[in-house]
Every structure is written in C-alpha cells, then in structure tokens.
C-alpha cells in the first residue's frame, strides 16, 4: 500500500518509487512533519519522532517528557499564523473577532484508491484508481471552527505526489482567508540550492541557481498570470547535485495566476518550503458553510540528479495532466502566418501559403491575429469576434473549405480574455473590463483585460467563440493573452471581495477553457501568452501544447527550451522554424524538433533547394516524432553552463533508439569534443545511422564519442541517430 497509517506510533507513511514522506500525529494533535526524501521502507520510525527541545524566545505551549515543545522549533505539516511559530505560515484566517490566530490540529483521516478532481481547478488525474492513492487529513481549528482538509495523492510508480488544501467555514460567522498555501514542507537542514526559472517577454525560463540562506527567499508573480518573469516551478537540490547525481525535489503549481514559492531558512538550520497562491493581493471572504479549494502542487523527488527529476515530471504530465484526444494522438505539423505577415494578410495570401505548405508536407494552416472586426493593427477590435469577410475574401466556412481542399487542416487565433479600447464591445460594455473606481486604467498593447470573474462576460465571449468555431471546420485554436492585469477590481462584486478578483478571473478562464474542451473535444488548443507567459501546468490541463516563446531564434531558444524542460515535457513546447536571420534551416529545424514542431514563415520565399530541405525536415519530424514526444530527455551540455555548445538527446523508453542533437552557439575555444551519451543500455549495441558504425551503449556513455572535426562555426549543428542492432 502506497499510504500507511501506523496506529500505534501515529505515523503516516507515504511511499512512491523514489521517495517516502512521513508525518506524525503528536500530542495535542499537532501534525508534525518527520521526513521527505529517498524511500525508506522501515516501519520502525521511532528515531524520527519529535524529541522535545528548548529554544529561548520560542514560546512553549505544551510540555513533553524529554523537553519543551514549541511550534517554532519543530517541523510542522500545516503551520498556522500567530500561534507561536514565527516562520511563514501555510494558512492564515482572520476570524470574526478580527484576529488571524490560526491553529489547525489533526482530527481524522481517510485513505482511498484513486484521486479526486478539484472542482473548478485544473489538477492531475488518474484513469484507473490503481494508478494513485489519496490520503485526506481532516484538521480543525477548535477556536474558530475552521476546517482544513489536506489532500495528498501518491503516484506510487512515478516518484511523484500532489498536495492541495480545502478550507471550510464550519462556524456561524464569516471569516477572511488571508493566505492558504497548497503545500508546505519542513526540512531539517537548509544545506541545499534552489533552482528557479526567471525571464521576461522574449527570454522566458532561464535557469537560476543559488544557495539557500537563513531568512526568506521567494519567487512569485503578481501579474495575474504565472508570467514570463518567474515560473511556478522551483527545485531544491543538494549542494553539488547535477544532471546525474544528487538529490532533487521539484515543486510545481498547477495554477496560472499569482503564485508564490517561498523558502525560509530558520534558526535551527532547517527550512520551510511553501508553494501556493501568492498571499499578496489575495483575500477570500468565506461565509458560514462555504469552502475554498486551493490549487494543486506537484512534488517530485529524485536521488539521481536533476535530470531524473525532470524525466519524472515529463512522464507524469504526459499521462496524468495532458488530457483528451490530443494527449496520445499525433499532432498536425502546422504553419502559422504571424511572423510572416502580422495582421497584413488576405485570404488569398494565406491560400498561397497553404499551397506551398501542402506541397512540402505540412499539415495545417493557422490563421493568426487579424481576421476579425477591423483588426488591421493592434490598437483595435479585441472582443469583436466576427469574421472580416472582406479581408478573407469569403465567409469563414468557404475559406476553410478552400484550405481543406488544398489538403490542409485549419486553425485560428483568439485572445478571449482581452478587450480593445477601440472596439464595439468596449463601446457597449465599458464596465466589462477590470477597473477600480475613479482611477485611470493602465493600457498595455492598447488593450484592457476583461473581467472574467463575471459570468455575463464569460458567457458572451464563449458564445462568440462558439459561433465562429462551429461555423467552419476548425481543427485548432491558439488561445493568446497579451498583457498582465492592473487596476484589478470588478464592478460586479462588493468591496470586501475585491481582493478575490485575481483568483476569480483565473477560475473564469478555466471555466471557459473547460467549456471549450467539452463542446469541441476534437479541437487541438495551443496556449500562448506573448509566447510563453503562461507556461504552467494549469494551462496544460486545457491545452496540450503551449507556444514556448515569441523568440524563434534557434540560439536564443536553447536556453528557453533547456529551462522549460526542467519540468515540462517536449510534447508541450510549441517550437517553429522561422525566417529569423541567425543560422541556416538545418539548425533551426534541429532545435525546433525538440518540441511540437511547425513553421512560422512565408513558404513562398523558399528557393527550390530550401523546399527540398524543408521536405527532408518534415520527413525527420515524422521519423522522430514518437521518440521525441514519448522518449526520455537527457540534457548533455546545458547552454546556461557552457558558453559555446548545447547538446541533448532523447532515448526511447525501451532504450532501442536515441537521437542526439548538438548546436554550436559560438565557435568553441577547444577543437577537441568528446560527447558522453546518457540513458542508453550499456549492454546493447547501437548503430549510428549516418556512419553505420556500431558501438556498445557502455562505450557511448562512458568513453563517449570523439567528435573532433565537426563543424565549429557559429550556429552549426548536427544530429546523430542510434538504433539497436540485435
Ligand atoms: C503574441 C503571440 O505570441 C504571437 O505568436 C502572435 O499570436 C501575436 N500575439 C498576435 O497578436
């Protein structure tokens, strides 16, 4: 059983393939945290149990046999606020008396096969109850009458678990939730490094590593999206851990709005790690009898380095986060017109794209921004989701029919959460965008953000989208989001609920996305936010791929794709070959092949030779699709750590084939180049396709390949494909 409760010792033991997670119900029903780390099968955990100790200035409210007890110096599972623990609290609830003293104690628990969904929120799922086990611990604050249900789901075979919290007001008076984190883990030492992903528009998710110190260290978002700037991912790794060795704990929040990942190094040398909704900008009024469900946090443990942590995330997300038809179905190879035309296109121009695209083997034409209302530039028309037939030269169904007749599927762009100041919708409903009374609304890209906390707004937009989508044979939708939220307030909720709007808006977005998924189950949805501004597991629940970045320069893409791969699988990363100036088509395709492959250019500009190159790339896309989309990723040379080269490889699950890619970012200092491969079976023999040479897996991994003589010029690259020989 993946989850056990030892009645005699009052200990919970949660096991996965790689990890154990242990808690103790202590005196006075304090729920203590005992251990999270490499799997320990033991039943006898006496030595882990809390031993009292004393620290001056740490209040003691209970005496135990062998010393004092203070919540301030022990490892707590769900610490409250203002009750003697001075570290960051996992929850704080201001009660009707006006104070926020919050103290949850263990009351009861259940252990069941399977995993429940979270109402209104994206979450990992199982198809068969045998795939996971769930523990629900019911905690009660005796003074305020608040209840907290702590959910722990263990994906035993995958080395992963999820956590979330549901707060219920069981008192007779309203309370205000000031904060509720989704997960909180105390560690006995803070001798670790922290890895997070920072960036900005056009430069998303660069890896950053720093030693954890005493005090608080945080990465977060207050932008109303998970953001380009920090990702709701963080890893805690042992000092010196690298791709292949050392401990790595990965945390990822299934949420697309304001998050916070906090670490506090404490006086005992320990640390507390928390992840959840950012408490800044958040309050939630909970009436008697009402519930509040936190988003879900995912936790992965590996004792085989950061690389294995990533591969656990990838396996987990491919099977238990991505949903629907496109989880397992091969995704069409698309061409998108945005970088080639912007909004300056006609139906005829797009059809000319489609003809060449078909000839070289592409499978779908995506019509990006500019097809609706008077959207000739980015100053207008968001919200007016009516096809501009004059621009297209026909109605949408007629146009799509022409694309289909050429032999391509058709996809379309929307930005459903936005409204232009210059739009019929804004003129009709200025109160439908987020705003606060008497204060000017900040404008960004000439647009405001629709108030998705309002059902009338969501219904209106969904109906407008439904009209377009059901009018023609639309196979794909790109859902874009091109600004962050400011002056966050709603005309539709009372003053004491205004700090709920960030969260209510993202719940509204999830609701519309869920309706789209249900009503159009065959539609492939690609998420986008000015590139990868909402690259998070929340969005992946509704859309199996995300446009990774507006930056399509293949050298720039390397750090973005390496960073993104820390927890997101290749199949989720939209990656296109574009007309950008740097590197030739070979390198552009070698880099884009890493993700959900496509093109973003005017194919009419291809020379005869380029057409043949592109045809060959498309053949490679088909050849390597399964290996890349379902194989294991090994990062060989990380461009954040090496100024000259990057290299990575995919290995099939059965280790019978592998694809290695290497790119020169800048002419290397040394000409010698020995590349050690990873993830192969040392006892298998592999033939390298181009040279025909056969090597053992052991030789490829331990001695490596001598690659002296490969092209050293800036932007050059190569691929090597290995197949097992029996
Ligand atoms: C930002 C996206 O990232 C681009 O790909 C494109 O869709 C534009 N928006 C359109 O406005």
Boltz pocket constraint, residues with backbone or C-beta under 6 A from the ligand:
constraints:
  - pocket:
      binder: B
      contacts: [[A, 338], [A, 368], [A, 369], [A, 413], [A, 480], [A, 482], [A, 528], [A, 529], [A, 530], [A, 531], [A, 547], [A, 549], [A, 550]]
      max_distance: 6.0
